[in-house]
């Protein structure tokens, strides 16, 4: 029972991160019908910028809480600028191109960002400093840390805030209008380019928060960290229903739980043949199963109607 509860906690924490990153995928797909495979690298850039800023602020004797907050703000600003640049330079010129062209471009942007990060921050793993004590709490025999509690709470607040923006603000109404029918939205006076850029920037801001979360939870940052995380978040978006915001949240949490429980019990189920380091296979088993059995995802795919 202790192992089960511990894996549930681990899965909820990991799933919260997947959900935040999956929202970036699903927002872009809901409006453009494009899979932004460079989104995982935006998470990595957010983590790297946060690391650099946090090290500099701590060296300047900033208060720990202020150092973390300022680092997060800088990471969010950097990722929003990066998201805008990616959309403006790489995707906007290909908006009316065949679907294969933006897909290949997205993969190319991902590789470019990885190599730029390697050139700037190096190949080695970087330790992510925690400027405060990461306390441990026992719950029914399972352990949860302060950082993990903050990750879950912040993820919930961010997801609720995003739903509020999408459903209760003028920009959110514009986003939903563009997702439904971009031609009709343009005729009604909606600035399509502005809405799409705002969507990329909003998704990138969530990615920056997720990057800081992952770094604080695992204590390391690496130029390649966004690749696998991005693939898993994409799987979560597909699981919940690509283009569906609630589906991305549900898919992220479910994928985190499936992966964590699978890692905890795969050794027993395989008689010791497989270990917990095979946990990545569960995400892709889920992806294959969803594509075969329910391609629209658990809550259904929402695809924009193109005029």
RAWO-V839596 format. One record per run of one state. SS is the DSSP state (A for helix, B for strand, O for the rest). FROM is the first residue (numbers start at 1). LEN is the number of residues. If there is no record, write none. Layout:
SS:FROM:LEN
SS:FROM:LEN
This chain:
O:1:1
A:2:31
O:33:6
A:39:21
O:60:4
A:64:31
O:95:4
A:99:23
O:122:4
B:126:2
O:128:8
B:136:4
O:140:2
B:142:4
A:146:23
O:169:1
A:170:11
O:181:1
A:182:6
O:188:4
A:192:27
O:219:1
B:220:2
O:222:3
A:225:16
O:241:4
A:245:25
O:270:6
A:276:3
O:279:1
A:280:14
O:294:14
